[in-house]
């Protein structure tokens, strides 16, 4: 049975505000959608079920159009969005993984590393480079506290978790520095097409 990978996604029109100095609003919206599409498609490639959680009707419509199941987000922040998806997974009897929607370097092998631990009934966590939490998973409910330095909070909240540190999980795209770093890697060159207004060939 595939695990449930919960992917909270906020409005594309509000995405990536910290990139406003270098990117206009339509480009930021296109980038937000492209990142979410990339992450969800990679989850499917890894043989797991992506579950989009969103409060935005346009994101919900995109999710349906793209073939990704979705749940309505109560709209009270990332912690509540994650908990909404986790509750659905727990009730379905599946292990769950909460994964950020802005991981430009993610690959199916990264998700495989996370889900192997979950299949072995281990809790799992992946740090981001800034001390946050790029991915967290379990079979039990967890009290989330996403944000700056959330990794150590989540580490304490889990039961003997396996820590997975991989390049595809370390870099979440929040700042101009992150965007530059991502586009300079082979795995992140697809972002250049998005920034140029093109649709990547593998969509």
Secondary structure, 3 states (H helix, E strand, C coil): CCCEEEEECCCHHHCCHHHCCCCCHHHHHHHHHHHHHHHHHHHHHCCCEEEEEECCHHHHHHHHHHCCEEEECCCCCHHHHHHHHHHHHHHHCCCEEEECCCCCCCCHHHHHHHHHHHHCCCCEEEECCCCCEEEEEECCCCCCCCCCCHHHHHHHHCCCCEECCCHHHHCCCCCHHHHHHHHCCHHHCHHHHHHCCCCCCCC
